[in-house]
Amino acid sequence: MHSLYIDLLEDPHAEPSQIHLGFRTGDRFLVRYLKGLGAAGVSHVVLVLKFATRPIDEVTQDLGEQVLPHFS
């Protein structure tokens, strides 16, 4: 299990930049990063939205539409 602080940006192509215990990025990088964790054997990731700069309802909608469909 792994916890990850994210600030999911509106731009899906935004490259990652460091924030405390995680990064700020677009959904494309986030999907690649999470797939890499899976390949390394991590089966559970807690996404922490404490440092989100966008409204949480928008972020959770983007996660559901753009990130979760890549994982079963």
CHARMM internal coordinates of N, CA and C (Angstrom, degrees):
IC EDIT
DIST 1 N 1 CA 1.4450
DIST 1 CA 1 C 1.5114
ANGL 1 N 1 CA 1 C 108.54
DIST 1 C 2 N 1.3287
ANGL 1 CA 1 C 2 N 115.02
DIHE 1 N 1 CA 1 C 2 N 144.39
DIST 2 N 2 CA 1.4609
ANGL 1 C 2 N 2 CA 121.06
DIHE 1 CA 1 C 2 N 2 CA -175.83
DIST 2 CA 2 C 1.5271
ANGL 2 N 2 CA 2 C 108.78
DIHE 1 C 2 N 2 CA 2 C -141.62
DIST 2 C 3 N 1.3232
ANGL 2 CA 2 C 3 N 117.57
DIHE 2 N 2 CA 2 C 3 N 133.85
DIST 3 N 3 CA 1.4672
ANGL 2 C 3 N 3 CA 119.53
DIHE 2 CA 2 C 3 N 3 CA 173.50
DIST 3 CA 3 C 1.5235
ANGL 3 N 3 CA 3 C 107.85
DIHE 2 C 3 N 3 CA 3 C -101.82
DIST 3 C 4 N 1.3338
ANGL 3 CA 3 C 4 N 115.39
DIHE 3 N 3 CA 3 C 4 N 143.43
DIST 4 N 4 CA 1.4533
ANGL 3 C 4 N 4 CA 120.73
DIHE 3 CA 3 C 4 N 4 CA -175.01
DIST 4 CA 4 C 1.5231
ANGL 4 N 4 CA 4 C 109.23
DIHE 3 C 4 N 4 CA 4 C -141.80
DIST 4 C 5 N 1.3167
ANGL 4 CA 4 C 5 N 115.73
DIHE 4 N 4 CA 4 C 5 N 120.27
DIST 5 N 5 CA 1.4579
ANGL 4 C 5 N 5 CA 120.90
DIHE 4 CA 4 C 5 N 5 CA 175.26
DIST 5 CA 5 C 1.5217
ANGL 5 N 5 CA 5 C 107.92
DIHE 4 C 5 N 5 CA 5 C -82.38
DIST 5 C 6 N 1.3429
ANGL 5 CA 5 C 6 N 116.52
DIHE 5 N 5 CA 5 C 6 N 127.42
DIST 6 N 6 CA 1.4545
ANGL 5 C 6 N 6 CA 119.54
DIHE 5 CA 5 C 6 N 6 CA 179.41
DIST 6 CA 6 C 1.5257
ANGL 6 N 6 CA 6 C 110.28
DIHE 5 C 6 N 6 CA 6 C -132.18
DIST 6 C 7 N 1.3121
ANGL 6 CA 6 C 7 N 113.83
DIHE 6 N 6 CA 6 C 7 N 150.99
DIST 7 N 7 CA 1.4501
ANGL 6 C 7 N 7 CA 122.55
DIHE 6 CA 6 C 7 N 7 CA 168.13
DIST 7 CA 7 C 1.5241
ANGL 7 N 7 CA 7 C 103.88
DIHE 6 C 7 N 7 CA 7 C -123.84
DIST 7 C 8 N 1.3191
ANGL 7 CA 7 C 8 N 117.04
DIHE 7 N 7 CA 7 C 8 N 96.50
DIST 8 N 8 CA 1.4552
ANGL 7 C 8 N 8 CA 121.97
DIHE 7 CA 7 C 8 N 8 CA -175.89
DIST 8 CA 8 C 1.5240
ANGL 8 N 8 CA 8 C 109.44
DIHE 7 C 8 N 8 CA 8 C -79.30
DIST 8 C 9 N 1.3239
ANGL 8 CA 8 C 9 N 115.21
DIHE 8 N 8 CA 8 C 9 N 116.04
DIST 9 N 9 CA 1.4550
ANGL 8 C 9 N 9 CA 120.76
DIHE 8 CA 8 C 9 N 9 CA -177.02
DIST 9 CA 9 C 1.5187
ANGL 9 N 9 CA 9 C 111.23
DIHE 8 C 9 N 9 CA 9 C -83.96
DIST 9 C 10 N 1.3149
ANGL 9 CA 9 C 10 N 115.85
DIHE 9 N 9 CA 9 C 10 N 161.14
DIST 10 N 10 CA 1.4632
ANGL 9 C 10 N 10 CA 121.50
DIHE 9 CA 9 C 10 N 10 CA -179.42
DIST 10 CA 10 C 1.5282
ANGL 10 N 10 CA 10 C 111.61
DIHE 9 C 10 N 10 CA 10 C -68.50
DIST 10 C 11 N 1.3277
ANGL 10 CA 10 C 11 N 117.14
DIHE 10 N 10 CA 10 C 11 N -33.92
DIST 11 N 11 CA 1.4621
ANGL 10 C 11 N 11 CA 122.27
DIHE 10 CA 10 C 11 N 11 CA 179.80
DIST 11 CA 11 C 1.5192
ANGL 11 N 11 CA 11 C 109.35
DIHE 10 C 11 N 11 CA 11 C -75.22
DIST 11 C 12 N 1.3448
ANGL 11 CA 11 C 12 N 119.22
DIHE 11 N 11 CA 11 C 12 N 112.21
DIST 12 N 12 CA 1.4620
ANGL 11 C 12 N 12 CA 120.50
DIHE 11 CA 11 C 12 N 12 CA -177.24
DIST 12 CA 12 C 1.5246
ANGL 12 N 12 CA 12 C 113.74
DIHE 11 C 12 N 12 CA 12 C -63.96
DIST 12 C 13 N 1.3318
ANGL 12 CA 12 C 13 N 117.39
DIHE 12 N 12 CA 12 C 13 N -20.64
DIST 13 N 13 CA 1.4685
ANGL 12 C 13 N 13 CA 121.45
DIHE 12 CA 12 C 13 N 13 CA -177.73
DIST 13 CA 13 C 1.5213
ANGL 13 N 13 CA 13 C 113.18
DIHE 12 C 13 N 13 CA 13 C -96.10
DIST 13 C 14 N 1.3223
ANGL 13 CA 13 C 14 N 118.13
DIHE 13 N 13 CA 13 C 14 N 2.68
DIST 14 N 14 CA 1.4704
ANGL 13 C 14 N 14 CA 120.91
DIHE 13 CA 13 C 14 N 14 CA -178.02
DIST 14 CA 14 C 1.5237
ANGL 14 N 14 CA 14 C 110.37
DIHE 13 C 14 N 14 CA 14 C -59.84
DIST 14 C 15 N 1.3154
ANGL 14 CA 14 C 15 N 114.90
DIHE 14 N 14 CA 14 C 15 N 130.50
DIST 15 N 15 CA 1.4610
ANGL 14 C 15 N 15 CA 121.02
DIHE 14 CA 14 C 15 N 15 CA 177.85
DIST 15 CA 15 C 1.5284
ANGL 15 N 15 CA 15 C 109.55
DIHE 14 C 15 N 15 CA 15 C -77.18
DIST 15 C 16 N 1.3200
ANGL 15 CA 15 C 16 N 117.18
DIHE 15 N 15 CA 15 C 16 N 155.12
DIST 16 N 16 CA 1.4617
ANGL 15 C 16 N 16 CA 119.88
DIHE 15 CA 15 C 16 N 16 CA -176.31
DIST 16 CA 16 C 1.5257
ANGL 16 N 16 CA 16 C 112.99
DIHE 15 C 16 N 16 CA 16 C -71.72
DIST 16 C 17 N 1.3261
ANGL 16 CA 16 C 17 N 114.72
DIHE 16 N 16 CA 16 C 17 N 145.41
DIST 17 N 17 CA 1.4542
ANGL 16 C 17 N 17 CA 121.95
DIHE 16 CA 16 C 17 N 17 CA 168.72
DIST 17 CA 17 C 1.5290
ANGL 17 N 17 CA 17 C 106.44
DIHE 16 C 17 N 17 CA 17 C -135.01
DIST 17 C 18 N 1.2938
ANGL 17 CA 17 C 18 N 115.46
DIHE 17 N 17 CA 17 C 18 N 147.64
DIST 18 N 18 CA 1.4627
ANGL 17 C 18 N 18 CA 121.27
DIHE 17 CA 17 C 18 N 18 CA -171.76
DIST 18 CA 18 C 1.5243
ANGL 18 N 18 CA 18 C 112.53
DIHE 17 C 18 N 18 CA 18 C -71.14
DIST 18 C 19 N 1.3330
ANGL 18 CA 18 C 19 N 115.13
DIHE 18 N 18 CA 18 C 19 N 137.88
DIST 19 N 19 CA 1.4589
ANGL 18 C 19 N 19 CA 123.60
DIHE 18 CA 18 C 19 N 19 CA 165.08
DIST 19 CA 19 C 1.5262
ANGL 19 N 19 CA 19 C 105.76
DIHE 18 C 19 N 19 CA 19 C -129.99
DIST 19 C 20 N 1.2979
ANGL 19 CA 19 C 20 N 117.71
DIHE 19 N 19 CA 19 C 20 N 172.22
DIST 20 N 20 CA 1.4640
ANGL 19 C 20 N 20 CA 121.31
DIHE 19 CA 19 C 20 N 20 CA -178.97
DIST 20 CA 20 C 1.5296
ANGL 20 N 20 CA 20 C 110.88
DIHE 19 C 20 N 20 CA 20 C -56.74
DIST 20 C 21 N 1.3171
ANGL 20 CA 20 C 21 N 117.26
DIHE 20 N 20 CA 20 C 21 N 120.72
DIST 21 N 21 CA 1.4651
ANGL 20 C 21 N 21 CA 125.49
DIHE 20 CA 20 C 21 N 21 CA 177.30
DIST 21 CA 21 C 1.5349
ANGL 21 N 21 CA 21 C 114.01
DIHE 20 C 21 N 21 CA 21 C 61.81
DIST 21 C 22 N 1.3320
ANGL 21 CA 21 C 22 N 117.26
DIHE 21 N 21 CA 21 C 22 N 24.22
DIST 22 N 22 CA 1.4580
ANGL 21 C 22 N 22 CA 119.19
DIHE 21 CA 21 C 22 N 22 CA 179.43
DIST 22 CA 22 C 1.5071
ANGL 22 N 22 CA 22 C 112.33
DIHE 21 C 22 N 22 CA 22 C 177.16
DIST 22 C 23 N 1.3373
ANGL 22 CA 22 C 23 N 115.46
DIHE 22 N 22 CA 22 C 23 N -145.21
DIST 23 N 23 CA 1.4612
ANGL 22 C 23 N 23 CA 119.60
DIHE 22 CA 22 C 23 N 23 CA -177.68
DIST 23 CA 23 C 1.5178
ANGL 23 N 23 CA 23 C 112.15
DIHE 22 C 23 N 23 CA 23 C -154.29
DIST 23 C 24 N 1.3247
ANGL 23 CA 23 C 24 N 113.09
DIHE 23 N 23 CA 23 C 24 N 163.25
DIST 24 N 24 CA 1.4681
ANGL 23 C 24 N 24 CA 124.58
DIHE 23 CA 23 C 24 N 24 CA 174.50
DIST 24 CA 24 C 1.5232
ANGL 24 N 24 CA 24 C 104.80
DIHE 23 C 24 N 24 CA 24 C -106.84
DIST 24 C 25 N 1.3346
ANGL 24 CA 24 C 25 N 117.33
DIHE 24 N 24 CA 24 C 25 N 129.18
DIST 25 N 25 CA 1.4612
ANGL 24 C 25 N 25 CA 119.84
DIHE 24 CA 24 C 25 N 25 CA -175.36
DIST 25 CA 25 C 1.5144
ANGL 25 N 25 CA 25 C 111.35
DIHE 24 C 25 N 25 CA 25 C -165.42
DIST 25 C 26 N 1.3163
ANGL 25 CA 25 C 26 N 115.52
DIHE 25 N 25 CA 25 C 26 N 176.95
DIST 26 N 26 CA 1.4625
ANGL 25 C 26 N 26 CA 121.95
DIHE 25 CA 25 C 26 N 26 CA 172.45
DIST 26 CA 26 C 1.5171
ANGL 26 N 26 CA 26 C 110.31
DIHE 25 C 26 N 26 CA 26 C -92.67
DIST 26 C 27 N 1.3230
ANGL 26 CA 26 C 27 N 115.93
DIHE 26 N 26 CA 26 C 27 N 171.01
DIST 27 N 27 CA 1.4692
ANGL 26 C 27 N 27 CA 119.07
DIHE 26 CA 26 C 27 N 27 CA -174.46
DIST 27 CA 27 C 1.5275
ANGL 27 N 27 CA 27 C 113.34
DIHE 26 C 27 N 27 CA 27 C -68.34
DIST 27 C 28 N 1.3244
ANGL 27 CA 27 C 28 N 119.62
DIHE 27 N 27 CA 27 C 28 N -27.39
DIST 28 N 28 CA 1.4687
ANGL 27 C 28 N 28 CA 120.70
DIHE 27 CA 27 C 28 N 28 CA -179.19
DIST 28 CA 28 C 1.5269
ANGL 28 N 28 CA 28 C 111.09
DIHE 27 C 28 N 28 CA 28 C -61.83
DIST 28 C 29 N 1.3445
ANGL 28 CA 28 C 29 N 116.63
DIHE 28 N 28 CA 28 C 29 N -47.96
DIST 29 N 29 CA 1.4603
ANGL 28 C 29 N 29 CA 119.38
DIHE 28 CA 28 C 29 N 29 CA 178.07
DIST 29 CA 29 C 1.5208
ANGL 29 N 29 CA 29 C 110.79
DIHE 28 C 29 N 29 CA 29 C -65.72
DIST 29 C 30 N 1.3271
ANGL 29 CA 29 C 30 N 117.15
DIHE 29 N 29 CA 29 C 30 N -40.26
DIST 30 N 30 CA 1.4569
ANGL 29 C 30 N 30 CA 120.19
DIHE 29 CA 29 C 30 N 30 CA -179.03
DIST 30 CA 30 C 1.5263
ANGL 30 N 30 CA 30 C 111.00
DIHE 29 C 30 N 30 CA 30 C -58.48
DIST 30 C 31 N 1.3139
ANGL 30 CA 30 C 31 N 117.44
DIHE 30 N 30 CA 30 C 31 N -43.07
DIST 31 N 31 CA 1.4700
ANGL 30 C 31 N 31 CA 120.63
DIHE 30 CA 30 C 31 N 31 CA 178.11
DIST 31 CA 31 C 1.5283
ANGL 31 N 31 CA 31 C 110.29
DIHE 30 C 31 N 31 CA 31 C -61.91
DIST 31 C 32 N 1.3249
ANGL 31 CA 31 C 32 N 117.76
DIHE 31 N 31 CA 31 C 32 N -45.62
DIST 32 N 32 CA 1.4824
ANGL 31 C 32 N 32 CA 120.56
DIHE 31 CA 31 C 32 N 32 CA 178.99
DIST 32 CA 32 C 1.5303
ANGL 32 N 32 CA 32 C 110.55
DIHE 31 C 32 N 32 CA 32 C -61.25
DIST 32 C 33 N 1.3261
ANGL 32 CA 32 C 33 N 116.39
DIHE 32 N 32 CA 32 C 33 N -42.44
DIST 33 N 33 CA 1.4596
ANGL 32 C 33 N 33 CA 120.85
DIHE 32 CA 32 C 33 N 33 CA -179.10
DIST 33 CA 33 C 1.5295
ANGL 33 N 33 CA 33 C 110.87
DIHE 32 C 33 N 33 CA 33 C -63.69
DIST 33 C 34 N 1.3224
ANGL 33 CA 33 C 34 N 116.74
DIHE 33 N 33 CA 33 C 34 N -46.52
DIST 34 N 34 CA 1.4641
ANGL 33 C 34 N 34 CA 120.54
DIHE 33 CA 33 C 34 N 34 CA -179.57
DIST 34 CA 34 C 1.5303
ANGL 34 N 34 CA 34 C 111.47
DIHE 33 C 34 N 34 CA 34 C -65.00
DIST 34 C 35 N 1.3195
ANGL 34 CA 34 C 35 N 117.69
DIHE 34 N 34 CA 34 C 35 N -37.03
DIST 35 N 35 CA 1.4709
ANGL 34 C 35 N 35 CA 120.29
DIHE 34 CA 34 C 35 N 35 CA 175.95
DIST 35 CA 35 C 1.5222
ANGL 35 N 35 CA 35 C 110.49
DIHE 34 C 35 N 35 CA 35 C -64.71
DIST 35 C 36 N 1.3221
ANGL 35 CA 35 C 36 N 116.80
DIHE 35 N 35 CA 35 C 36 N -36.88
DIST 36 N 36 CA 1.4625
ANGL 35 C 36 N 36 CA 120.85
DIHE 35 CA 35 C 36 N 36 CA 175.96
DIST 36 CA 36 C 1.5184
ANGL 36 N 36 CA 36 C 112.06
DIHE 35 C 36 N 36 CA 36 C -64.32
DIST 36 C 37 N 1.3266
ANGL 36 CA 36 C 37 N 117.16
DIHE 36 N 36 CA 36 C 37 N -40.47
DIST 37 N 37 CA 1.4590
ANGL 36 C 37 N 37 CA 120.01
DIHE 36 CA 36 C 37 N 37 CA 175.65
DIST 37 CA 37 C 1.5310
ANGL 37 N 37 CA 37 C 110.57
DIHE 36 C 37 N 37 CA 37 C -61.73
DIST 37 C 38 N 1.3298
ANGL 37 CA 37 C 38 N 115.82
DIHE 37 N 37 CA 37 C 38 N -42.77
DIST 38 N 38 CA 1.4655
ANGL 37 C 38 N 38 CA 119.74
DIHE 37 CA 37 C 38 N 38 CA 178.00
DIST 38 CA 38 C 1.5130
ANGL 38 N 38 CA 38 C 112.18
DIHE 37 C 38 N 38 CA 38 C -60.52
DIST 38 C 39 N 1.3204
ANGL 38 CA 38 C 39 N 116.28
DIHE 38 N 38 CA 38 C 39 N -41.62
DIST 39 N 39 CA 1.4660
ANGL 38 C 39 N 39 CA 120.59
DIHE 38 CA 38 C 39 N 39 CA 178.59
DIST 39 CA 39 C 1.5263
ANGL 39 N 39 CA 39 C 111.48
DIHE 38 C 39 N 39 CA 39 C -64.90
DIST 39 C 40 N 1.3384
ANGL 39 CA 39 C 40 N 116.32
DIHE 39 N 39 CA 39 C 40 N -27.03
DIST 40 N 40 CA 1.4680
ANGL 39 C 40 N 40 CA 120.93
DIHE 39 CA 39 C 40 N 40 CA 178.81
DIST 40 CA 40 C 1.5253
ANGL 40 N 40 CA 40 C 111.99
DIHE 39 C 40 N 40 CA 40 C -85.06
DIST 40 C 41 N 1.3429
ANGL 40 CA 40 C 41 N 117.10
DIHE 40 N 40 CA 40 C 41 N -1.58
DIST 41 N 41 CA 1.4539
ANGL 40 C 41 N 41 CA 120.36
DIHE 40 CA 40 C 41 N 41 CA 176.61
DIST 41 CA 41 C 1.5161
ANGL 41 N 41 CA 41 C 115.63
DIHE 40 C 41 N 41 CA 41 C 103.24
DIST 41 C 42 N 1.3224
ANGL 41 CA 41 C 42 N 117.63
DIHE 41 N 41 CA 41 C 42 N 1.96
DIST 42 N 42 CA 1.4682
ANGL 41 C 42 N 42 CA 120.49
DIHE 41 CA 41 C 42 N 42 CA 178.17
DIST 42 CA 42 C 1.5234
ANGL 42 N 42 CA 42 C 107.87
DIHE 41 C 42 N 42 CA 42 C -79.83
DIST 42 C 43 N 1.3195
ANGL 42 CA 42 C 43 N 117.01
DIHE 42 N 42 CA 42 C 43 N 124.01
DIST 43 N 43 CA 1.4587
ANGL 42 C 43 N 43 CA 120.06
DIHE 42 CA 42 C 43 N 43 CA -176.84
DIST 43 CA 43 C 1.5267
ANGL 43 N 43 CA 43 C 113.38
DIHE 42 C 43 N 43 CA 43 C -107.10
DIST 43 C 44 N 1.3220
ANGL 43 CA 43 C 44 N 117.74
DIHE 43 N 43 CA 43 C 44 N -11.89
DIST 44 N 44 CA 1.4654
ANGL 43 C 44 N 44 CA 120.84
DIHE 43 CA 43 C 44 N 44 CA 179.78
DIST 44 CA 44 C 1.5299
ANGL 44 N 44 CA 44 C 109.18
DIHE 43 C 44 N 44 CA 44 C -138.17
DIST 44 C 45 N 1.3311
ANGL 44 CA 44 C 45 N 115.88
DIHE 44 N 44 CA 44 C 45 N 132.23
DIST 45 N 45 CA 1.4641
ANGL 44 C 45 N 45 CA 121.23
DIHE 44 CA 44 C 45 N 45 CA 177.40
DIST 45 CA 45 C 1.5231
ANGL 45 N 45 CA 45 C 107.81
DIHE 44 C 45 N 45 CA 45 C -130.74
DIST 45 C 46 N 1.3183
ANGL 45 CA 45 C 46 N 115.64
DIHE 45 N 45 CA 45 C 46 N 129.19
DIST 46 N 46 CA 1.4612
ANGL 45 C 46 N 46 CA 121.78
DIHE 45 CA 45 C 46 N 46 CA 174.65
DIST 46 CA 46 C 1.5208
ANGL 46 N 46 CA 46 C 106.80
DIHE 45 C 46 N 46 CA 46 C -96.73
DIST 46 C 47 N 1.3278
ANGL 46 CA 46 C 47 N 116.40
DIHE 46 N 46 CA 46 C 47 N 116.72
DIST 47 N 47 CA 1.4598
ANGL 46 C 47 N 47 CA 120.49
DIHE 46 CA 46 C 47 N 47 CA 177.79
DIST 47 CA 47 C 1.5255
ANGL 47 N 47 CA 47 C 108.13
DIHE 46 C 47 N 47 CA 47 C -89.67
DIST 47 C 48 N 1.3148
ANGL 47 CA 47 C 48 N 116.33
DIHE 47 N 47 CA 47 C 48 N 117.35
DIST 48 N 48 CA 1.4577
ANGL 47 C 48 N 48 CA 122.56
DIHE 47 CA 47 C 48 N 48 CA -177.67
DIST 48 CA 48 C 1.5280
ANGL 48 N 48 CA 48 C 108.03
DIHE 47 C 48 N 48 CA 48 C -100.75
DIST 48 C 49 N 1.3160
ANGL 48 CA 48 C 49 N 116.22
DIHE 48 N 48 CA 48 C 49 N 123.13
DIST 49 N 49 CA 1.4637
ANGL 48 C 49 N 49 CA 121.65
DIHE 48 CA 48 C 49 N 49 CA -174.72
DIST 49 CA 49 C 1.5292
ANGL 49 N 49 CA 49 C 112.91
DIHE 48 C 49 N 49 CA 49 C -103.28
DIST 49 C 50 N 1.3221
ANGL 49 CA 49 C 50 N 116.95
DIHE 49 N 49 CA 49 C 50 N 21.47
DIST 50 N 50 CA 1.4647
ANGL 49 C 50 N 50 CA 122.37
DIHE 49 CA 49 C 50 N 50 CA -175.85
DIST 50 CA 50 C 1.5307
ANGL 50 N 50 CA 50 C 112.51
DIHE 49 C 50 N 50 CA 50 C -55.71
DIST 50 C 51 N 1.3219
ANGL 50 CA 50 C 51 N 118.21
DIHE 50 N 50 CA 50 C 51 N -35.76
DIST 51 N 51 CA 1.4634
ANGL 50 C 51 N 51 CA 121.98
DIHE 50 CA 50 C 51 N 51 CA -175.90
DIST 51 CA 51 C 1.5289
ANGL 51 N 51 CA 51 C 112.34
DIHE 50 C 51 N 51 CA 51 C -102.42
DIST 51 C 52 N 1.3177
ANGL 51 CA 51 C 52 N 117.25
DIHE 51 N 51 CA 51 C 52 N 19.47
DIST 52 N 52 CA 1.4657
ANGL 51 C 52 N 52 CA 120.65
DIHE 51 CA 51 C 52 N 52 CA 179.69
DIST 52 CA 52 C 1.5267
ANGL 52 N 52 CA 52 C 110.47
DIHE 51 C 52 N 52 CA 52 C -62.50
DIST 52 C 53 N 1.3198
ANGL 52 CA 52 C 53 N 115.83
DIHE 52 N 52 CA 52 C 53 N 135.70
DIST 53 N 53 CA 1.4602
ANGL 52 C 53 N 53 CA 120.80
DIHE 52 CA 52 C 53 N 53 CA 178.12
DIST 53 CA 53 C 1.5303
ANGL 53 N 53 CA 53 C 111.24
DIHE 52 C 53 N 53 CA 53 C -99.16
DIST 53 C 54 N 1.3198
ANGL 53 CA 53 C 54 N 117.13
DIHE 53 N 53 CA 53 C 54 N -9.63
DIST 54 N 54 CA 1.4600
ANGL 53 C 54 N 54 CA 122.18
DIHE 53 CA 53 C 54 N 54 CA 177.37
DIST 54 CA 54 C 1.5226
ANGL 54 N 54 CA 54 C 108.85
DIHE 53 C 54 N 54 CA 54 C -104.63
DIST 54 C 55 N 1.3258
ANGL 54 CA 54 C 55 N 117.67
DIHE 54 N 54 CA 54 C 55 N 160.68
DIST 55 N 55 CA 1.4709
ANGL 54 C 55 N 55 CA 119.51
DIHE 54 CA 54 C 55 N 55 CA 176.27
DIST 55 CA 55 C 1.5339
ANGL 55 N 55 CA 55 C 110.89
DIHE 54 C 55 N 55 CA 55 C -57.70
DIST 55 C 56 N 1.3192
ANGL 55 CA 55 C 56 N 116.21
DIHE 55 N 55 CA 55 C 56 N 136.87
DIST 56 N 56 CA 1.4590
ANGL 55 C 56 N 56 CA 122.04
DIHE 55 CA 55 C 56 N 56 CA -175.67
DIST 56 CA 56 C 1.5272
ANGL 56 N 56 CA 56 C 112.23
DIHE 55 C 56 N 56 CA 56 C -58.61
DIST 56 C 57 N 1.3240
ANGL 56 CA 56 C 57 N 118.01
DIHE 56 N 56 CA 56 C 57 N -36.83
DIST 57 N 57 CA 1.4628
ANGL 56 C 57 N 57 CA 119.16
DIHE 56 CA 56 C 57 N 57 CA -179.59
DIST 57 CA 57 C 1.5244
ANGL 57 N 57 CA 57 C 111.31
DIHE 56 C 57 N 57 CA 57 C -64.48
DIST 57 C 58 N 1.3399
ANGL 57 CA 57 C 58 N 118.21
DIHE 57 N 57 CA 57 C 58 N -34.72
DIST 58 N 58 CA 1.4666
ANGL 57 C 58 N 58 CA 121.23
DIHE 57 CA 57 C 58 N 58 CA 176.13
DIST 58 CA 58 C 1.5247
ANGL 58 N 58 CA 58 C 110.66
DIHE 57 C 58 N 58 CA 58 C -68.70
DIST 58 C 59 N 1.3271
ANGL 58 CA 58 C 59 N 116.06
DIHE 58 N 58 CA 58 C 59 N -42.59
DIST 59 N 59 CA 1.4684
ANGL 58 C 59 N 59 CA 120.39
DIHE 58 CA 58 C 59 N 59 CA -179.30
DIST 59 CA 59 C 1.5268
ANGL 59 N 59 CA 59 C 110.48
DIHE 58 C 59 N 59 CA 59 C -63.46
DIST 59 C 60 N 1.3264
ANGL 59 CA 59 C 60 N 116.78
DIHE 59 N 59 CA 59 C 60 N -46.43
DIST 60 N 60 CA 1.4699
ANGL 59 C 60 N 60 CA 118.71
DIHE 59 CA 59 C 60 N 60 CA -179.01
DIST 60 CA 60 C 1.5233
ANGL 60 N 60 CA 60 C 111.14
DIHE 59 C 60 N 60 CA 60 C -66.18
DIST 60 C 61 N 1.3184
ANGL 60 CA 60 C 61 N 117.81
DIHE 60 N 60 CA 60 C 61 N -33.94
DIST 61 N 61 CA 1.4647
ANGL 60 C 61 N 61 CA 119.85
DIHE 60 CA 60 C 61 N 61 CA 176.13
DIST 61 CA 61 C 1.5314
ANGL 61 N 61 CA 61 C 110.22
DIHE 60 C 61 N 61 CA 61 C -65.19
DIST 61 C 62 N 1.3303
ANGL 61 CA 61 C 62 N 117.33
DIHE 61 N 61 CA 61 C 62 N -44.75
DIST 62 N 62 CA 1.4659
ANGL 61 C 62 N 62 CA 120.51
DIHE 61 CA 61 C 62 N 62 CA 177.95
DIST 62 CA 62 C 1.5268
ANGL 62 N 62 CA 62 C 111.40
DIHE 61 C 62 N 62 CA 62 C -62.80
DIST 62 C 63 N 1.3244
ANGL 62 CA 62 C 63 N 116.81
DIHE 62 N 62 CA 62 C 63 N -40.43
DIST 63 N 63 CA 1.4707
ANGL 62 C 63 N 63 CA 119.26
DIHE 62 CA 62 C 63 N 63 CA 178.00
DIST 63 CA 63 C 1.5274
ANGL 63 N 63 CA 63 C 110.10
DIHE 62 C 63 N 63 CA 63 C -60.87
DIST 63 C 64 N 1.3307
ANGL 63 CA 63 C 64 N 116.36
DIHE 63 N 63 CA 63 C 64 N -43.76
DIST 64 N 64 CA 1.4620
ANGL 63 C 64 N 64 CA 120.47
DIHE 63 CA 63 C 64 N 64 CA -179.39
DIST 64 CA 64 C 1.5143
ANGL 64 N 64 CA 64 C 113.44
DIHE 63 C 64 N 64 CA 64 C -67.19
DIST 64 C 65 N 1.3145
ANGL 64 CA 64 C 65 N 117.03
DIHE 64 N 64 CA 64 C 65 N -34.98
DIST 65 N 65 CA 1.4669
ANGL 64 C 65 N 65 CA 120.58
DIHE 64 CA 64 C 65 N 65 CA -176.40
DIST 65 CA 65 C 1.5263
ANGL 65 N 65 CA 65 C 113.53
DIHE 64 C 65 N 65 CA 65 C -90.41
DIST 65 C 66 N 1.3342
ANGL 65 CA 65 C 66 N 117.27
DIHE 65 N 65 CA 65 C 66 N -34.85
DIST 66 N 66 CA 1.4627
ANGL 65 C 66 N 66 CA 120.02
DIHE 65 CA 65 C 66 N 66 CA -171.77
DIST 66 CA 66 C 1.5320
ANGL 66 N 66 CA 66 C 114.83
DIHE 65 C 66 N 66 CA 66 C -107.15
DIST 66 C 67 N 1.3259
ANGL 66 CA 66 C 67 N 117.80
DIHE 66 N 66 CA 66 C 67 N -22.15
DIST 67 N 67 CA 1.4734
ANGL 66 C 67 N 67 CA 120.03
DIHE 66 CA 66 C 67 N 67 CA -175.04
DIST 67 CA 67 C 1.5335
ANGL 67 N 67 CA 67 C 111.42
DIHE 66 C 67 N 67 CA 67 C -109.72
DIST 67 C 68 N 1.3159
ANGL 67 CA 67 C 68 N 117.85
DIHE 67 N 67 CA 67 C 68 N -54.52
DIST 68 N 68 CA 1.4643
ANGL 67 C 68 N 68 CA 120.92
DIHE 67 CA 67 C 68 N 68 CA -174.93
DIST 68 CA 68 C 1.5277
ANGL 68 N 68 CA 68 C 114.66
DIHE 67 C 68 N 68 CA 68 C -56.91
DIST 68 C 69 N 1.3408
ANGL 68 CA 68 C 69 N 120.33
DIHE 68 N 68 CA 68 C 69 N -35.49
DIST 69 N 69 CA 1.4692
ANGL 68 C 69 N 69 CA 118.26
DIHE 68 CA 68 C 69 N 69 CA 179.97
DIST 69 CA 69 C 1.5420
ANGL 69 N 69 CA 69 C 113.90
DIHE 68 C 69 N 69 CA 69 C -60.36
DIST 69 C 70 N 1.3211
ANGL 69 CA 69 C 70 N 117.84
DIHE 69 N 69 CA 69 C 70 N -15.48
DIST 70 N 70 CA 1.4718
ANGL 69 C 70 N 70 CA 120.96
DIHE 69 CA 69 C 70 N 70 CA 179.05
DIST 70 CA 70 C 1.5269
ANGL 70 N 70 CA 70 C 112.59
DIHE 69 C 70 N 70 CA 70 C -81.63
DIST 70 C 71 N 1.3301
ANGL 70 CA 70 C 71 N 117.24
DIHE 70 N 70 CA 70 C 71 N -4.37
DIST 71 N 71 CA 1.4592
ANGL 70 C 71 N 71 CA 121.50
DIHE 70 CA 70 C 71 N 71 CA -175.01
DIST 71 CA 71 C 1.5299
ANGL 71 N 71 CA 71 C 109.77
DIHE 70 C 71 N 71 CA 71 C -130.73
DIST 71 C 72 N 1.3223
ANGL 71 CA 71 C 72 N 115.37
DIHE 71 N 71 CA 71 C 72 N 144.15
DIST 72 N 72 CA 1.4644
ANGL 71 C 72 N 72 CA 118.44
DIHE 71 CA 71 C 72 N 72 CA 179.84
DIST 72 CA 72 C 1.5143
ANGL 72 N 72 CA 72 C 111.30
DIHE 71 C 72 N 72 CA 72 C -101.99
END
COOR INIT
IC SEED 1 N 1 CA 1 C
IC BUILD
